[in-house]
């Protein structure tokens, strides 16, 4: 458990000739996946994880549960927070911080769409990652700086300067704020090969992607639980395709509950939303796309 800590101006360079990862914090549960990571009331500022494509200020892989609340990730080089292969059952984790992994605080509202999504995809299995009331600001991923045309970045995590989540079971993202992040795709947030994710009551402002999804990119979902975006605003985000949101490779995306897309811009297709070879794209509750 990390509570009320500050990680500032740290870097990870090389480990036995391999570019380092986790400039501020590196956690790997290995195949046992018995590690639980909880971060509360903490700040990660100006850490340098950009020595290799896909490197991160905070890197957490193969954990059982990850819970983060009331924290800030700001001005980091490389992905601010990278999460991979987190597949645990966290409903009864024993965490002495009630908001985390307490789905009733969200599903208990009267909204039919969110309740149905929670019932079908989240409550059908336990949450693995729960991040709440956290800010991601001014982070720049190395794939934005270097591009992805070289062999060195061909297999790297491609995007999500604020938050990048890969191959993870069930994800809750609540009351998050993403501002001025820059990446190759998913300027603020990348969800890659995840089973199910819900974004609720969050804001995405002035984020930039050189390819798809100025704010959010959701890819490689393969007809799984998909992505739900509710009660969320995406404003003045910019990308080549999908100014605010980009979905591809069998992504399933549902947008509703007062979500607003305003002033987003794409250089080519989908000023607000672009979905390429998606399994489904659903708008509910008259989502404004201005």
N, C-alpha and C positions, 0 to 999 in steps of 0.2 A: 504494500500500500504506500502510495506517495501522496502526502497531504501537506499543503502549504509550503511548497518548495519552489525555488527558482533555478532554472537551468539557462545560463546565458554565456554566449561567446565560446561554445565548445565545438570541437571538430573531431571527426574520425577520418584518418587518412588511409592507412594500409594495414592489413592483417596478413602476415606471411605472403606478401606480394599481391594480395587480392584487395581491391579497393574496399575501404571500410564502410560500415553502415552504423546507423544509430549515433549521430553526432553528439546528442545529449543523452540518449537512453536506448539500450539494445536489450531486448528480452526475447528468448527463444525457448519454448517449452519442449522442443524436440518431439519425437514421435509419441511420447507418453501423454503430451498435451495436458499435463496436470497443473500447469502454472496459471494463476489468476492475477490479472493486472488491474489495479484500481488507482486512478489518478484524480485527485480532488484539490480544488483551490490552488492550482499550481500554474506557473508561467514558463513557457519555453520560448526564449527570445534570442534572435540573431545567432542561432547555431548553424554550423556549416556542414551539411551532409551532401554537398554537391560534388565530391571527388569522383563519383561514378554515376552514370545514368540510373535513376530509380532509387538512389540512396535517400536516406531520410534523417530528419532530426530525431524523431522517435520511431523506432522500428520494433514491432511486436509480431512474432510469428508462432504458429502452432500452440497458441494458448487455449486454455479451457474457457475462460471468461475474460472479457475486457469491459470495464466500466469507467467512464470519464465524466466528470461534472465540474462546473464552475471553474473552468480553466481557460488559458489563453495560449495560442500558438501564433507568434508574430515575427515577421521579418526573418524567417529561416530560409536558407538556401538548400535546395533539395526539397522533397516532400516533407511537409511539417509532421504529419502523422501517417505512418504506413502500417496497415493491419493485414495479415495473411493467415489463411488456414486456421481460423478460430471457429470451432465446431461444437462447443460445449453446451451444457445444460446449466443455465445461470439463474433459474427461477428461485432456487433454494441455496444460493451461494453463501448465505450467512453474513452478507455485507452489512455493516452497521451504518448504512446510509440509505434510508428508505426510498428516496425517489428512484434510484437505479434499480432496474429489473422489476419495477412495480408497474406492470402494464395497465392496471386498472385506472391509474391516474390519467391515462390517455384514452383507453377504450371505454371508459365510463361515461364519456360525453354522449350527447344525443345524435351524433352524426352517423347516419346509416352507412355511408361508404367506408369510413374508417373502421367502424365496428365490424363490418363484414370482412374487410381486409385482414383485420387483426384475428378474427375468428378463423378465417380460412388458411392464413399463412403463418402468422406469428403464434397465436395461441394453439395452433395445431402442433407446435413444438416450441421448445424453450428458446428464449433470446440468447444469442452468443455475445453480441456487442451492443452496448447501450451508452450513447454519448448525449449529454444534455447540457444546456446553458453554457456553451463553450464558443469561443471566438477564434476564427482563423483569418488572419489579416496580413497582407503584404508578403506572403510566402511565394517563392519562385522556384519551380521545379527545374532540375538540370536539363530535362528534355525540352523545355522551352528555350533554354539558353543554347543548347547544342543541336536541336533538331533530332530527327530519328532516321536520317538517311545513311548513317554510318553503321558498320558492323558492330561497333561498340555498344550501340543503343538498341540493336535489333531485337534483343530478348528482354530488354529492361521493362520495368513498370512504366507505362507510357501515360503519365498525367496524374491529375489530382494534386495540385500544389498544396492545398490545405489539408485534404484528407483523401487517402487512397486505400480502398478496401478490396481485397482480392480473395476469391475462393473461400468465402465465409458463409456460415449458415443463415442466421436470422439477425437482422440489424435494425435497431431503433435509433433515429437521429432526431432529437427534439430540442427546440429553442436554440438552434445553432445560427451563428452569424459568420458569413463568408464575405470578406471585402478585399478587393484589389489583389487577388491571387492570380498567378500566371503559370500555365502549363501547356504541353502539346495538345492534350485533349482533356476535357473536364477541368477547366481552369481552376475551379474551386474543389470539385469532388469527382472522383472516379470510382465507380462500382464495376468490378470486373469479375465475371464468373461467380456471382453471389446468388444464393438461393432466394432470399426475400429481404427487401429493405423498405422501411417506411420513413419518409422525411415529413416532419410535422412542425408547424409554427416556426419556420426558419426563414432567413433572409440571405439572398445572394446579390451582391451589388458590386458593379465595376470589375468583374472578373474577366479574364482574357484567355482564350485558347487559340493556338495557331492552326489547329485542325477542328475537331468536333466538340461542341458543347462548351460555350464560354463559361457557364456556371457548372453544369452537371453532364457527365457522360455515363451511360449505363450500357455495358456491352457484354456479350457472351453469356446471357442468362439461360439459353437453351430451354425455353418453355418452362422454367421453374416458377417460383412464387412471384418474381418480378419486382417492380418498383412502384410504390405508391407515394405521391406528392400531394400533401394537403395543407391548407391554411398557410401557404408559403408565398413569398414574393421573390421574383427575379427581375432585377432592374439594371439597365445599362450594362449588360454583359455583352461580350463580343467574341465571335469565332468565325472561322472560315465557313463552317456548316453548323446550323443549330445555334443561333446566338445565345440562347439560354440553356437549352437542353438538347442533347444528342443521344439517340438510341440506335443500336445496331446489333447485328448478329444474334437474332432471335430474342431480343429484349422484349419484355412485356411491361408496359408502362401505363399507369392510371393517374390522371391529374384531376383534382377536384377540390371541394371544400374551401372555397374562397381564395384559391391560388391565383395570383396575378402575375402576368408577364408584361412588363412595361419598358419600352425604350431599348430593347435588345436588338442586336444587329448581326447579321451574317453576311460575309462577303459574297457567298454564292447562294445556297439554298437554306430555307427555314430560318427566317429572321428571329422567330421565337423558339420553334421546336422543329427538329428534323429527325425522322425515324427511317433508317435504311435497313431493309430486310428484317423488320421487327416482327415478332409473333403477334403483338397487338399494341394498339395505342388508343386509349379511351379518355375522353374529356367528359367530366361530370360537373353539374352545378354551374353551367355557363361561365367557364373560365375566361376572363378578359385577357386578350392578347393585343395590346395596343402598339 
